[in-house]
Amino acid sequence: MITVIATIKVQAGQEAKFQQEAEKMIAHVKANEPGTLSYVLHRSNSDPTEFLFFETYDSQESLAAHGASEPMRHFFGAVGGLVDGRPEIKMYSELGGKK
């Protein structure tokens, strides 16, 4: 399993618009991406302009399909002018634990 942690900082005052676009992406993932096991948006408790996506995929192919999807291209196009800097994206491979 592959885990992706994507941290995105948005410009002050653009939080609601970013969240609205993110919710459209979440709806697409829920309806169309069975290989995306989790896709959860979080917002920082200490900085309202910082968002985090916690994502898990059953395979590299599922991650690639997600990244190449038309809704993902639309999402990045819609939020491109809202972000403050580049998103920080880190990928991890699961080793073990409790689910």
Gaussian input, Z-matrix of N, CA and C with variables (Angstrom, degrees):
# hf/3-21g

backbone

0 1
 N
 C     1     B1
 C     2     B2     1     A1
 N     3     B3     2     A2     1     D1
 C     4     B4     3     A3     2     D2
 C     5     B5     4     A4     3     D3
 N     6     B6     5     A5     4     D4
 C     7     B7     6     A6     5     D5
 C     8     B8     7     A7     6     D6
 N     9     B9     8     A8     7     D7
 C    10    B10     9     A9     8     D8
 C    11    B11    10    A10     9     D9
 N    12    B12    11    A11    10    D10
 C    13    B13    12    A12    11    D11
 C    14    B14    13    A13    12    D12
 N    15    B15    14    A14    13    D13
 C    16    B16    15    A15    14    D14
 C    17    B17    16    A16    15    D15
 N    18    B18    17    A17    16    D16
 C    19    B19    18    A18    17    D17
 C    20    B20    19    A19    18    D18
 N    21    B21    20    A20    19    D19
 C    22    B22    21    A21    20    D20
 C    23    B23    22    A22    21    D21
 N    24    B24    23    A23    22    D22
 C    25    B25    24    A24    23    D23
 C    26    B26    25    A25    24    D24
 N    27    B27    26    A26    25    D25
 C    28    B28    27    A27    26    D26
 C    29    B29    28    A28    27    D27
 N    30    B30    29    A29    28    D28
 C    31    B31    30    A30    29    D29
 C    32    B32    31    A31    30    D30
 N    33    B33    32    A32    31    D31
 C    34    B34    33    A33    32    D32
 C    35    B35    34    A34    33    D33
 N    36    B36    35    A35    34    D34
 C    37    B37    36    A36    35    D35
 C    38    B38    37    A37    36    D36
 N    39    B39    38    A38    37    D37
 C    40    B40    39    A39    38    D38
 C    41    B41    40    A40    39    D39
 N    42    B42    41    A41    40    D40
 C    43    B43    42    A42    41    D41
 C    44    B44    43    A43    42    D42
 N    45    B45    44    A44    43    D43
 C    46    B46    45    A45    44    D44
 C    47    B47    46    A46    45    D45
 N    48    B48    47    A47    46    D46
 C    49    B49    48    A48    47    D47
 C    50    B50    49    A49    48    D48
 N    51    B51    50    A50    49    D49
 C    52    B52    51    A51    50    D50
 C    53    B53    52    A52    51    D51
 N    54    B54    53    A53    52    D52
 C    55    B55    54    A54    53    D53
 C    56    B56    55    A55    54    D54
 N    57    B57    56    A56    55    D55
 C    58    B58    57    A57    56    D56
 C    59    B59    58    A58    57    D57
 N    60    B60    59    A59    58    D58
 C    61    B61    60    A60    59    D59
 C    62    B62    61    A61    60    D60
 N    63    B63    62    A62    61    D61
 C    64    B64    63    A63    62    D62
 C    65    B65    64    A64    63    D63
 N    66    B66    65    A65    64    D64
 C    67    B67    66    A66    65    D65
 C    68    B68    67    A67    66    D66
 N    69    B69    68    A68    67    D67
 C    70    B70    69    A69    68    D68
 C    71    B71    70    A70    69    D69
 N    72    B72    71    A71    70    D70
 C    73    B73    72    A72    71    D71
 C    74    B74    73    A73    72    D72
 N    75    B75    74    A74    73    D73
 C    76    B76    75    A75    74    D74
 C    77    B77    76    A76    75    D75
 N    78    B78    77    A77    76    D76
 C    79    B79    78    A78    77    D77
 C    80    B80    79    A79    78    D78
 N    81    B81    80    A80    79    D79
 C    82    B82    81    A81    80    D80
 C    83    B83    82    A82    81    D81
 N    84    B84    83    A83    82    D82
 C    85    B85    84    A84    83    D83
 C    86    B86    85    A85    84    D84
 N    87    B87    86    A86    85    D85
 C    88    B88    87    A87    86    D86
 C    89    B89    88    A88    87    D87
 N    90    B90    89    A89    88    D88
 C    91    B91    90    A90    89    D89
 C    92    B92    91    A91    90    D90
 N    93    B93    92    A92    91    D91
 C    94    B94    93    A93    92    D92
 C    95    B95    94    A94    93    D93
 N    96    B96    95    A95    94    D94
 C    97    B97    96    A96    95    D95
 C    98    B98    97    A97    96    D96
 N    99    B99    98    A98    97    D97
 C   100   B100    99    A99    98    D98
 C   101   B101   100   A100    99    D99
 N   102   B102   101   A101   100   D100
 C   103   B103   102   A102   101   D101
 C   104   B104   103   A103   102   D102
 N   105   B105   104   A104   103   D103
 C   106   B106   105   A105   104   D104
 C   107   B107   106   A106   105   D105
 N   108   B108   107   A107   106   D106
 C   109   B109   108   A108   107   D107
 C   110   B110   109   A109   108   D108
 N   111   B111   110   A110   109   D109
 C   112   B112   111   A111   110   D110
 C   113   B113   112   A112   111   D111
 N   114   B114   113   A113   112   D112
 C   115   B115   114   A114   113   D113
 C   116   B116   115   A115   114   D114
 N   117   B117   116   A116   115   D115
 C   118   B118   117   A117   116   D116
 C   119   B119   118   A118   117   D117
 N   120   B120   119   A119   118   D118
 C   121   B121   120   A120   119   D119
 C   122   B122   121   A121   120   D120
 N   123   B123   122   A122   121   D121
 C   124   B124   123   A123   122   D122
 C   125   B125   124   A124   123   D123
 N   126   B126   125   A125   124   D124
 C   127   B127   126   A126   125   D125
 C   128   B128   127   A127   126   D126
 N   129   B129   128   A128   127   D127
 C   130   B130   129   A129   128   D128
 C   131   B131   130   A130   129   D129
 N   132   B132   131   A131   130   D130
 C   133   B133   132   A132   131   D131
 C   134   B134   133   A133   132   D132
 N   135   B135   134   A134   133   D133
 C   136   B136   135   A135   134   D134
 C   137   B137   136   A136   135   D135
 N   138   B138   137   A137   136   D136
 C   139   B139   138   A138   137   D137
 C   140   B140   139   A139   138   D138
 N   141   B141   140   A140   139   D139
 C   142   B142   141   A141   140   D140
 C   143   B143   142   A142   141   D141
 N   144   B144   143   A143   142   D142
 C   145   B145   144   A144   143   D143
 C   146   B146   145   A145   144   D144
 N   147   B147   146   A146   145   D145
 C   148   B148   147   A147   146   D146
 C   149   B149   148   A148   147   D147
 N   150   B150   149   A149   148   D148
 C   151   B151   150   A150   149   D149
 C   152   B152   151   A151   150   D150
 N   153   B153   152   A152   151   D151
 C   154   B154   153   A153   152   D152
 C   155   B155   154   A154   153   D153
 N   156   B156   155   A155   154   D154
 C   157   B157   156   A156   155   D155
 C   158   B158   157   A157   156   D156
 N   159   B159   158   A158   157   D157
 C   160   B160   159   A159   158   D158
 C   161   B161   160   A160   159   D159
 N   162   B162   161   A161   160   D160
 C   163   B163   162   A162   161   D161
 C   164   B164   163   A163   162   D162
 N   165   B165   164   A164   163   D163
 C   166   B166   165   A165   164   D164
 C   167   B167   166   A166   165   D165
 N   168   B168   167   A167   166   D166
 C   169   B169   168   A168   167   D167
 C   170   B170   169   A169   168   D168
 N   171   B171   170   A170   169   D169
 C   172   B172   171   A171   170   D170
 C   173   B173   172   A172   171   D171
 N   174   B174   173   A173   172   D172
 C   175   B175   174   A174   173   D173
 C   176   B176   175   A175   174   D174
 N   177   B177   176   A176   175   D175
 C   178   B178   177   A177   176   D176
 C   179   B179   178   A178   177   D177
 N   180   B180   179   A179   178   D178
 C   181   B181   180   A180   179   D179
 C   182   B182   181   A181   180   D180
 N   183   B183   182   A182   181   D181
 C   184   B184   183   A183   182   D182
 C   185   B185   184   A184   183   D183
 N   186   B186   185   A185   184   D184
 C   187   B187   186   A186   185   D185
 C   188   B188   187   A187   186   D186
 N   189   B189   188   A188   187   D187
 C   190   B190   189   A189   188   D188
 C   191   B191   190   A190   189   D189
 N   192   B192   191   A191   190   D190
 C   193   B193   192   A192   191   D191
 C   194   B194   193   A193   192   D192
 N   195   B195   194   A194   193   D193
 C   196   B196   195   A195   194   D194
 C   197   B197   196   A196   195   D195
 N   198   B198   197   A197   196   D196
 C   199   B199   198   A198   197   D197
 C   200   B200   199   A199   198   D198
 N   201   B201   200   A200   199   D199
 C   202   B202   201   A201   200   D200
 C   203   B203   202   A202   201   D201
 N   204   B204   203   A203   202   D202
 C   205   B205   204   A204   203   D203
 C   206   B206   205   A205   204   D204
 N   207   B207   206   A206   205   D205
 C   208   B208   207   A207   206   D206
 C   209   B209   208   A208   207   D207
 N   210   B210   209   A209   208   D208
 C   211   B211   210   A210   209   D209
 C   212   B212   211   A211   210   D210
 N   213   B213   212   A212   211   D211
 C   214   B214   213   A213   212   D212
 C   215   B215   214   A214   213   D213
 N   216   B216   215   A215   214   D214
 C   217   B217   216   A216   215   D215
 C   218   B218   217   A217   216   D216
 N   219   B219   218   A218   217   D217
 C   220   B220   219   A219   218   D218
 C   221   B221   220   A220   219   D219
 N   222   B222   221   A221   220   D220
 C   223   B223   222   A222   221   D221
 C   224   B224   223   A223   222   D222
 N   225   B225   224   A224   223   D223
 C   226   B226   225   A225   224   D224
 C   227   B227   226   A226   225   D225
 N   228   B228   227   A227   226   D226
 C   229   B229   228   A228   227   D227
 C   230   B230   229   A229   228   D228
 N   231   B231   230   A230   229   D229
 C   232   B232   231   A231   230   D230
 C   233   B233   232   A232   231   D231
 N   234   B234   233   A233   232   D232
 C   235   B235   234   A234   233   D233
 C   236   B236   235   A235   234   D234
 N   237   B237   236   A236   235   D235
 C   238   B238   237   A237   236   D236
 C   239   B239   238   A238   237   D237
 N   240   B240   239   A239   238   D238
 C   241   B241   240   A240   239   D239
 C   242   B242   241   A241   240   D240
 N   243   B243   242   A242   241   D241
 C   244   B244   243   A243   242   D242
 C   245   B245   244   A244   243   D243
 N   246   B246   245   A245   244   D244
 C   247   B247   246   A246   245   D245
 C   248   B248   247   A247   246   D246
 N   249   B249   248   A248   247   D247
 C   250   B250   249   A249   248   D248
 C   251   B251   250   A250   249   D249
 N   252   B252   251   A251   250   D250
 C   253   B253   252   A252   251   D251
 C   254   B254   253   A253   252   D252
 N   255   B255   254   A254   253   D253
 C   256   B256   255   A255   254   D254
 C   257   B257   256   A256   255   D255
 N   258   B258   257   A257   256   D256
 C   259   B259   258   A258   257   D257
 C   260   B260   259   A259   258   D258
 N   261   B261   260   A260   259   D259
 C   262   B262   261   A261   260   D260
 C   263   B263   262   A262   261   D261
 N   264   B264   263   A263   262   D262
 C   265   B265   264   A264   263   D263
 C   266   B266   265   A265   264   D264
 N   267   B267   266   A266   265   D265
 C   268   B268   267   A267   266   D266
 C   269   B269   268   A268   267   D267
 N   270   B270   269   A269   268   D268
 C   271   B271   270   A270   269   D269
 C   272   B272   271   A271   270   D270
 N   273   B273   272   A272   271   D271
 C   274   B274   273   A273   272   D272
 C   275   B275   274   A274   273   D273
 N   276   B276   275   A275   274   D274
 C   277   B277   276   A276   275   D275
 C   278   B278   277   A277   276   D276
 N   279   B279   278   A278   277   D277
 C   280   B280   279   A279   278   D278
 C   281   B281   280   A280   279   D279
 N   282   B282   281   A281   280   D280
 C   283   B283   282   A282   281   D281
 C   284   B284   283   A283   282   D282
 N   285   B285   284   A284   283   D283
 C   286   B286   285   A285   284   D284
 C   287   B287   286   A286   285   D285
 N   288   B288   287   A287   286   D286
 C   289   B289   288   A288   287   D287
 C   290   B290   289   A289   288   D288
 N   291   B291   290   A290   289   D289
 C   292   B292   291   A291   290   D290
 C   293   B293   292   A292   291   D291
 N   294   B294   293   A293   292   D292
 C   295   B295   294   A294   293   D293
 C   296   B296   295   A295   294   D294

   B1=1.4449
   B2=1.5272
   B3=1.3113
   B4=1.4580
   B5=1.5181
   B6=1.3270
   B7=1.4552
   B8=1.5167
   B9=1.3210
   B10=1.4596
   B11=1.5266
   B12=1.3154
   B13=1.4536
   B14=1.5294
   B15=1.3263
   B16=1.4603
   B17=1.5203
   B18=1.3213
   B19=1.4598
   B20=1.5210
   B21=1.3275
   B22=1.4602
   B23=1.5237
   B24=1.3005
   B25=1.4709
   B26=1.5275
   B27=1.3322
   B28=1.4637
   B29=1.5231
   B30=1.3112
   B31=1.4591
   B32=1.5319
   B33=1.3275
   B34=1.4652
   B35=1.5224
   B36=1.3126
   B37=1.4575
   B38=1.5167
   B39=1.3411
   B40=1.4620
   B41=1.5267
   B42=1.3215
   B43=1.4645
   B44=1.5255
   B45=1.3273
   B46=1.4696
   B47=1.5242
   B48=1.3162
   B49=1.4704
   B50=1.5296
   B51=1.3357
   B52=1.4627
   B53=1.5213
   B54=1.3237
   B55=1.4585
   B56=1.5265
   B57=1.3097
   B58=1.4624
   B59=1.5288
   B60=1.3188
   B61=1.4691
   B62=1.5217
   B63=1.3232
   B64=1.4645
   B65=1.5243
   B66=1.3248
   B67=1.4637
   B68=1.5258
   B69=1.3258
   B70=1.4732
   B71=1.5269
   B72=1.3268
   B73=1.4609
   B74=1.5205
   B75=1.3249
   B76=1.4663
   B77=1.5218
   B78=1.3235
   B79=1.4685
   B80=1.5192
   B81=1.3206
   B82=1.4703
   B83=1.5321
   B84=1.3189
   B85=1.4676
   B86=1.5250
   B87=1.3256
   B88=1.4672
   B89=1.5248
   B90=1.3147
   B91=1.4641
   B92=1.5235
   B93=1.3273
   B94=1.4586
   B95=1.5234
   B96=1.3166
   B97=1.4649
   B98=1.5361
   B99=1.3184
   B100=1.4658
   B101=1.5299
   B102=1.3209
   B103=1.4589
   B104=1.5186
   B105=1.3289
   B106=1.4614
   B107=1.5234
   B108=1.3180
   B109=1.4599
   B110=1.5195
   B111=1.3252
   B112=1.4656
   B113=1.5190
   B114=1.3206
   B115=1.4650
   B116=1.5201
   B117=1.3280
   B118=1.4570
   B119=1.5265
   B120=1.3236
   B121=1.4551
   B122=1.5274
   B123=1.3170
   B124=1.4587
   B125=1.5264
   B126=1.3245
   B127=1.4640
   B128=1.5187
   B129=1.3056
   B130=1.4566
   B131=1.5233
   B132=1.3111
   B133=1.4641
   B134=1.5270
   B135=1.3221
   B136=1.4640
   B137=1.5232
   B138=1.3395
   B139=1.4662
   B140=1.5255
   B141=1.3243
   B142=1.4743
   B143=1.5232
   B144=1.3333
   B145=1.4633
   B146=1.5344
   B147=1.3191
   B148=1.4647
   B149=1.5228
   B150=1.3242
   B151=1.4665
   B152=1.5180
   B153=1.3223
   B154=1.4565
   B155=1.5195
   B156=1.3175
   B157=1.4571
   B158=1.5201
   B159=1.3335
   B160=1.4596
   B161=1.5207
   B162=1.3304
   B163=1.4579
   B164=1.5225
   B165=1.3325
   B166=1.4587
   B167=1.5229
   B168=1.3244
   B169=1.4629
   B170=1.5222
   B171=1.3228
   B172=1.4711
   B173=1.5245
   B174=1.3514
   B175=1.4609
   B176=1.5251
   B177=1.3054
   B178=1.4640
   B179=1.5229
   B180=1.3304
   B181=1.4688
   B182=1.5267
   B183=1.3184
   B184=1.4685
   B185=1.5244
   B186=1.3240
   B187=1.4523
   B188=1.5223
   B189=1.3302
   B190=1.4642
   B191=1.5277
   B192=1.3246
   B193=1.4654
   B194=1.5243
   B195=1.3169
   B196=1.4619
   B197=1.5271
   B198=1.3145
   B199=1.4553
   B200=1.5111
   B201=1.3276
   B202=1.4642
   B203=1.5239
   B204=1.3265
   B205=1.4597
   B206=1.5307
   B207=1.3138
   B208=1.4644
   B209=1.5313
   B210=1.3469
   B211=1.4615
   B212=1.5372
   B213=1.3215
   B214=1.4673
   B215=1.5261
   B216=1.3131
   B217=1.4708
   B218=1.5257
   B219=1.3286
   B220=1.4689
   B221=1.5328
   B222=1.3253
   B223=1.4604
   B224=1.5230
   B225=1.3273
   B226=1.4592
   B227=1.5268
   B228=1.3290
   B229=1.4584
   B230=1.5166
   B231=1.3255
   B232=1.4646
   B233=1.5227
   B234=1.3336
   B235=1.4620
   B236=1.5264
   B237=1.3156
   B238=1.4624
   B239=1.5167
   B240=1.3256
   B241=1.4496
   B242=1.5151
   B243=1.3348
   B244=1.4648
   B245=1.5203
   B246=1.3182
   B247=1.4602
   B248=1.5197
   B249=1.3179
   B250=1.4568
   B251=1.5274
   B252=1.3137
   B253=1.4609
   B254=1.5142
   B255=1.3001
   B256=1.4674
   B257=1.5197
   B258=1.3296
   B259=1.4689
   B260=1.5303
   B261=1.3021
   B262=1.4606
   B263=1.5222
   B264=1.3285
   B265=1.4604
   B266=1.5220
   B267=1.3247
   B268=1.4668
   B269=1.5217
   B270=1.3226
   B271=1.4635
   B272=1.5240
   B273=1.3276
   B274=1.4623
   B275=1.5339
   B276=1.3235
   B277=1.4648
   B278=1.5245
   B279=1.3220
   B280=1.4637
   B281=1.5191
   B282=1.3135
   B283=1.4625
   B284=1.5146
   B285=1.3288
   B286=1.4558
   B287=1.5047
   B288=1.3199
   B289=1.4535
   B290=1.5089
   B291=1.3056
   B292=1.4590
   B293=1.5158
   B294=1.3169
   B295=1.4684
   B296=1.5041
   A1=108.03
   A2=115.00
   A3=122.54
   A4=109.02
   A5=116.02
   A6=122.16
   A7=108.61
   A8=115.63
   A9=121.98
   A10=107.36
   A11=115.64
   A12=122.64
   A13=105.79
   A14=116.05
   A15=121.02
   A16=108.58
   A17=116.41
   A18=122.41
   A19=108.07
   A20=115.39
   A21=120.97
   A22=108.78
   A23=115.44
   A24=122.19
   A25=107.00
   A26=116.50
   A27=120.49
   A28=109.71
   A29=115.23
   A30=120.62
   A31=109.51
   A32=115.61
   A33=120.49
   A34=109.17
   A35=115.51
   A36=121.51
   A37=113.91
   A38=117.10
   A39=121.37
   A40=112.54
   A41=116.90
   A42=120.97
   A43=112.74
   A44=117.88
   A45=121.00
   A46=111.16
   A47=116.74
   A48=119.66
   A49=110.47
   A50=116.60
   A51=119.84
   A52=110.06
   A53=116.68
   A54=120.07
   A55=111.09
   A56=117.54
   A57=121.31
   A58=110.71
   A59=116.94
   A60=120.23
   A61=111.04
   A62=117.23
   A63=121.13
   A64=110.94
   A65=117.07
   A66=120.63
   A67=111.56
   A68=117.86
   A69=120.62
   A70=110.03
   A71=116.45
   A72=120.55
   A73=110.31
   A74=116.69
   A75=120.71
   A76=110.15
   A77=117.90
   A78=121.57
   A79=110.62
   A80=117.11
   A81=120.07
   A82=110.46
   A83=116.22
   A84=120.11
   A85=110.40
   A86=116.87
   A87=120.42
   A88=112.07
   A89=116.99
   A90=121.70
   A91=114.31
   A92=118.15
   A93=119.15
   A94=116.97
   A95=118.84
   A96=119.06
   A97=111.12
   A98=117.86
   A99=119.44
   A100=113.50
   A101=117.99
   A102=121.32
   A103=113.70
   A104=116.61
   A105=120.90
   A106=106.17
   A107=116.35
   A108=121.75
   A109=112.08
   A110=116.77
   A111=120.86
   A112=108.35
   A113=114.45
   A114=121.67
   A115=105.17
   A116=115.68
   A117=121.54
   A118=109.69
   A119=115.64
   A120=121.86
   A121=109.69
   A122=116.20
   A123=123.20
   A124=108.59
   A125=115.69
   A126=121.84
   A127=107.80
   A128=116.66
   A129=121.55
   A130=111.53
   A131=116.49
   A132=121.75
   A133=111.36
   A134=117.11
   A135=119.87
   A136=113.55
   A137=117.67
   A138=121.10
   A139=108.28
   A140=118.08
   A141=120.47
   A142=114.50
   A143=117.72
   A144=120.23
   A145=111.91
   A146=117.56
   A147=120.80
   A148=110.51
   A149=114.33
   A150=122.13
   A151=109.24
   A152=114.71
   A153=120.75
   A154=109.03
   A155=116.26
   A156=121.73
   A157=107.39
   A158=115.99
   A159=122.75
   A160=106.09
   A161=116.22
   A162=121.17
   A163=110.02
   A164=116.96
   A165=120.58
   A166=108.73
   A167=114.67
   A168=122.64
   A169=109.38
   A170=115.38
   A171=118.58
   A172=112.73
   A173=117.46
   A174=120.28
   A175=110.49
   A176=114.77
   A177=120.58
   A178=110.39
   A179=116.62
   A180=121.04
   A181=111.73
   A182=116.88
   A183=120.63
   A184=110.88
   A185=116.93
   A186=120.63
   A187=110.79
   A188=116.75
   A189=120.77
   A190=111.24
   A191=117.05
   A192=120.68
   A193=110.51
   A194=117.19
   A195=121.37
   A196=110.19
   A197=116.05
   A198=121.00
   A199=113.67
   A200=116.96
   A201=121.20
   A202=113.31
   A203=117.61
   A204=120.05
   A205=111.78
   A206=114.95
   A207=120.72
   A208=111.55
   A209=119.98
   A210=119.39
   A211=113.08
   A212=118.06
   A213=120.13
   A214=109.95
   A215=117.31
   A216=119.95
   A217=110.04
   A218=116.78
   A219=120.41
   A220=110.36
   A221=117.05
   A222=121.23
   A223=110.75
   A224=116.91
   A225=119.28
   A226=111.60
   A227=117.16
   A228=119.54
   A229=111.97
   A230=116.47
   A231=121.23
   A232=112.69
   A233=117.83
   A234=120.02
   A235=112.68
   A236=117.57
   A237=120.64
   A238=113.51
   A239=117.43
   A240=121.15
   A241=114.32
   A242=116.67
   A243=121.00
   A244=113.02
   A245=116.67
   A246=120.25
   A247=111.23
   A248=114.25
   A249=122.79
   A250=106.91
   A251=116.66
   A252=121.53
   A253=111.23
   A254=115.46
   A255=121.82
   A256=110.71
   A257=116.88
   A258=118.79
   A259=110.16
   A260=115.95
   A261=121.25
   A262=107.02
   A263=115.98
   A264=120.71
   A265=108.74
   A266=115.31
   A267=121.56
   A268=108.73
   A269=114.77
   A270=120.87
   A271=109.64
   A272=114.44
   A273=121.72
   A274=109.68
   A275=115.69
   A276=122.07
   A277=107.91
   A278=115.82
   A279=120.48
   A280=111.13
   A281=115.29
   A282=121.58
   A283=112.09
   A284=118.54
   A285=120.98
   A286=110.67
   A287=116.48
   A288=121.03
   A289=112.00
   A290=116.39
   A291=123.27
   A292=109.76
   A293=115.85
   A294=121.06
   A295=109.36
   D1=146.19
   D2=-179.73
   D3=-114.50
   D4=133.61
   D5=176.53
   D6=-113.96
   D7=136.20
   D8=176.73
   D9=-121.30
   D10=131.96
   D11=173.52
   D12=-116.24
   D13=114.63
   D14=-178.88
   D15=-117.07
   D16=116.05
   D17=178.92
   D18=-103.86
   D19=127.06
   D20=-176.13
   D21=-128.63
   D22=125.35
   D23=176.38
   D24=-100.28
   D25=129.71
   D26=179.07
   D27=-111.93
   D28=159.12
   D29=178.28
   D30=-66.33
   D31=142.90
   D32=178.15
   D33=-57.06
   D34=135.06
   D35=-178.86
   D36=92.15
   D37=-8.37
   D38=-178.62
   D39=-107.65
   D40=8.49
   D41=-175.10
   D42=-61.32
   D43=-44.44
   D44=-177.15
   D45=-65.91
   D46=-41.01
   D47=179.43
   D48=-66.17
   D49=-41.48
   D50=177.13
   D51=-60.55
   D52=-47.26
   D53=-178.75
   D54=-61.80
   D55=-38.66
   D56=178.62
   D57=-61.23
   D58=-44.94
   D59=178.53
   D60=-67.44
   D61=-38.42
   D62=178.45
   D63=-63.25
   D64=-38.40
   D65=179.17
   D66=-65.12
   D67=-33.45
   D68=174.40
   D69=-63.81
   D70=-40.97
   D71=179.63
   D72=-66.91
   D73=-40.67
   D74=178.47
   D75=-60.99
   D76=-42.97
   D77=179.17
   D78=-61.63
   D79=-41.16
   D80=177.71
   D81=-62.39
   D82=-46.84
   D83=-178.29
   D84=-60.01
   D85=-45.50
   D86=179.57
   D87=-58.50
   D88=-41.10
   D89=-174.34
   D90=-84.81
   D91=-22.35
   D92=-167.19
   D93=-131.40
   D94=-3.15
   D95=-174.53
   D96=-125.72
   D97=81.71
   D98=-179.38
   D99=-63.62
   D100=-25.03
   D101=178.83
   D102=-79.86
   D103=-8.81
   D104=173.51
   D105=-89.28
   D106=107.11
   D107=-173.20
   D108=-79.09
   D109=-34.74
   D110=174.12
   D111=-148.48
   D112=146.89
   D113=-179.05
   D114=-154.08
   D115=89.81
   D116=-167.99
   D117=-121.38
   D118=127.51
   D119=177.87
   D120=-91.63
   D121=135.02
   D122=176.23
   D123=-125.18
   D124=157.73
   D125=174.62
   D126=-128.06
   D127=136.98
   D128=-178.45
   D129=-61.18
   D130=139.24
   D131=175.88
   D132=-75.93
   D133=-23.25
   D134=-176.89
   D135=-103.13
   D136=-16.24
   D137=-178.91
   D138=-140.88
   D139=102.55
   D140=-175.33
   D141=-66.48
   D142=-7.32
   D143=178.08
   D144=-95.27
   D145=1.25
   D146=-178.79
   D147=-108.50
   D148=124.57
   D149=178.96
   D150=-118.88
   D151=155.20
   D152=179.48
   D153=-139.09
   D154=129.95
   D155=170.42
   D156=-99.62
   D157=129.00
   D158=171.51
   D159=-107.60
   D160=117.44
   D161=-173.09
   D162=-128.85
   D163=139.36
   D164=171.58
   D165=-130.42
   D166=142.31
   D167=-176.73
   D168=-129.21
   D169=146.39
   D170=-178.80
   D171=-77.06
   D172=-14.85
   D173=-178.72
   D174=-163.09
   D175=165.90
   D176=175.05
   D177=-62.26
   D178=-34.83
   D179=179.53
   D180=-64.40
   D181=-39.42
   D182=177.97
   D183=-66.72
   D184=-40.11
   D185=176.16
   D186=-63.08
   D187=-43.54
   D188=179.80
   D189=-63.91
   D190=-40.87
   D191=178.84
   D192=-64.04
   D193=-40.29
   D194=177.63
   D195=-61.35
   D196=-49.37
   D197=-176.98
   D198=-65.22
   D199=-28.27
   D200=-177.50
   D201=-94.28
   D202=0.47
   D203=-174.55
   D204=-71.19
   D205=151.65
   D206=176.38
   D207=-60.35
   D208=-42.99
   D209=176.87
   D210=-59.70
   D211=-33.64
   D212=177.86
   D213=-68.54
   D214=-41.87
   D215=176.30
   D216=-61.45
   D217=-42.20
   D218=178.05
   D219=-62.53
   D220=-43.70
   D221=-179.59
   D222=-57.88
   D223=-50.23
   D224=-178.72
   D225=-65.90
   D226=-33.25
   D227=174.97
   D228=-66.41
   D229=-39.99
   D230=-177.69
   D231=-71.79
   D232=-33.63
   D233=-176.31
   D234=-100.52
   D235=-2.90
   D236=-177.30
   D237=-53.82
   D238=-40.51
   D239=179.90
   D240=-82.74
   D241=-3.07
   D242=-177.78
   D243=-98.59
   D244=-21.72
   D245=-173.18
   D246=-80.65
   D247=154.48
   D248=179.17
   D249=-114.53
   D250=89.52
   D251=-176.21
   D252=93.63
   D253=-175.64
   D254=-179.16
   D255=-85.72
   D256=141.80
   D257=173.71
   D258=-61.76
   D259=148.54
   D260=173.89
   D261=-101.22
   D262=118.44
   D263=-176.74
   D264=-121.05
   D265=123.84
   D266=177.92
   D267=-123.45
   D268=141.68
   D269=-179.92
   D270=-117.98
   D271=142.68
   D272=-178.51
   D273=-134.94
   D274=153.12
   D275=172.67
   D276=-109.99
   D277=132.90
   D278=-178.42
   D279=-68.02
   D280=138.05
   D281=177.27
   D282=-111.28
   D283=-31.42
   D284=-179.65
   D285=162.14
   D286=168.73
   D287=178.82
   D288=150.60
   D289=-161.21
   D290=-178.95
   D291=-113.58
   D292=136.76
   D293=176.83
   D294=-124.71

